[in-house]
Amino acid sequence: KLFDNEGYVLLDVRSVPEYLEVHPPGAFNVPFLNKTEQGMTSNADFSKVVQDIIADKSKGIVTFCRSGGRSIRAAQEL
C-alpha cells in the first residue's frame, strides 16, 4: 500500500461527478477543471485548495485522472 505506508497522498483531479461515480478509497478530490454547462473550465483555486487539504508537506502527491492529461497539468501546477 504505497499511499498508506510510503508517505504519498492520492489526488484525484477529475471533476466532482467523475469522482462520485467511482474513486479509489482514501483519494482526495480536487478538480483541476470544473464541469459546467459551458464545458470544462479551469479551477482557479486548485493549488490553494490542495495546499489547504494536504497539510503535511513532507508527503508526496500522486495525481490521477481519466486519461492522464489533467493529472500531468495538475502536477506541473503544483
Secondary structure as GFF3:
##gff-version 3
##sequence-region A 1 78
A	DSSP	alpha_helix	2	5	.	.	.	ID=ss1
A	DSSP	beta_strand	8	12	.	.	.	ID=ss2
A	DSSP	alpha_helix	16	21	.	.	.	ID=ss3
A	DSSP	beta_strand	28	29	.	.	.	ID=ss4
A	DSSP	beta_strand	33	36	.	.	.	ID=ss5
A	DSSP	beta_strand	39	42	.	.	.	ID=ss6
A	DSSP	alpha_helix	46	53	.	.	.	ID=ss7
A	DSSP	beta_strand	60	64	.	.	.	ID=ss8
A	DSSP	alpha_helix	69	77	.	.	.	ID=ss9
###
